[in-house]
Amino acid sequence: MLVRRIAGTKEQMSLESIEKAVAEALVADQQALYDAALAHRESSTTEVSTLEEASEAAQTGWARVPWDAIGVAGEATLAQTAVTVRCLVRADGSVPDSITESDLVAYVGRSY
């Protein structure tokens, strides 16, 4: 019996077919979990352009804001409302070598 926790299904199968079925189920379930997490992240993230908008959006989710709009001084301002920069990336999503690179993007959210 192949029982799928993600899909919530049960399927009776022969011993000869179980290895392939389990491998396929693992791939499908991993993709389903990834897709759900990505959809949640995207629906919870707001594109903003100012420090004030970032602080407001972070109260109910995440904000994606140009680092130039925040900077080190803006981080201190956000911290006063329990919002922090959680991730700093290049426009293509890669990790920067330094916070002084141009066109960086900050993801901000509430701290707990």
C-alpha positions in Angstrom: 0.0 0.0 0.0 1.4 3.4 -1.0 0.0 6.1 1.3 0.7 9.7 0.2 0.7 12.2 3.0 0.7 15.3 0.8 -2.0 14.1 -1.7 -3.8 12.2 1.0 -4.2 9.1 -1.2 -3.8 5.4 -0.7 -3.0 3.0 -3.6 -2.5 -0.7 -3.4 0.3 -1.9 -5.6 2.5 -4.9 -6.3 6.0 -5.3 -4.8 7.4 -5.0 -8.4 6.0 -1.6 -8.9 6.5 0.0 -5.5 10.1 1.2 -6.0 9.3 3.2 -9.0 6.0 4.5 -7.5 7.8 5.7 -4.3 10.4 7.5 -6.3 7.8 9.2 -8.5 5.7 10.1 -5.4 8.7 11.7 -3.7 9.4 13.9 -6.7 5.7 14.9 -7.1 5.3 15.6 -3.4 8.5 17.7 -3.2 7.3 19.7 -6.2 3.8 20.2 -4.6 5.4 21.4 -1.3 7.7 23.8 -3.2 4.9 25.2 -5.3 2.8 25.8 -2.2 5.7 27.5 -0.4 6.5 29.7 -3.4 2.8 30.7 -3.8 2.6 31.6 -0.1 5.8 33.6 -0.3 4.7 35.5 -3.4 1.2 36.2 -2.0 2.8 37.5 1.2 5.4 39.8 -0.4 4.6 43.4 -1.4 6.8 45.4 -3.8 7.4 48.8 -2.3 9.7 51.8 -3.0 9.9 53.7 0.2 11.0 53.1 3.8 7.5 54.0 5.0 5.8 51.6 2.6 8.2 48.8 3.7 7.4 49.3 7.3 3.7 49.2 6.6 3.8 46.2 4.4 6.0 44.3 6.8 3.2 44.5 9.5 1.2 41.8 7.6 3.8 40.0 5.5 7.1 40.9 3.7 8.2 43.8 1.7 10.6 43.9 -1.2 12.3 47.3 -1.4 15.3 48.8 -3.1 18.2 48.9 -0.6 18.9 52.4 -1.7 15.6 53.4 -0.2 16.6 51.9 3.2 20.3 51.9 3.7 22.0 51.5 7.1 20.2 54.5 8.5 16.8 53.2 7.4 17.5 49.9 9.1 17.6 51.7 12.4 14.4 53.5 11.6 12.7 50.2 10.7 13.9 48.6 13.9 11.9 51.1 15.9 8.8 49.5 14.5 10.1 45.9 15.0 10.9 45.5 11.3 14.3 44.2 10.2 16.1 43.5 6.9 15.9 39.7 6.5 17.7 39.3 3.2 19.7 41.5 0.9 20.1 40.3 -2.7 21.0 41.4 -6.2 18.2 42.1 -8.6 18.7 38.6 -10.1 18.3 37.0 -6.6 22.0 36.2 -6.1 23.9 37.1 -2.9 25.9 40.3 -3.1 29.6 40.5 -2.0 29.0 43.8 -0.2 26.1 46.1 0.8 27.8 48.8 -1.2 26.9 47.2 -4.6 24.4 49.1 -6.7 20.8 48.0 -7.3 20.4 45.7 -4.3 17.0 44.6 -3.1 16.1 44.2 0.6 13.4 41.9 1.9 12.1 43.1 5.2 9.7 41.6 7.8 8.6 41.9 11.4 11.0 40.7 14.0 9.7 38.5 16.8 
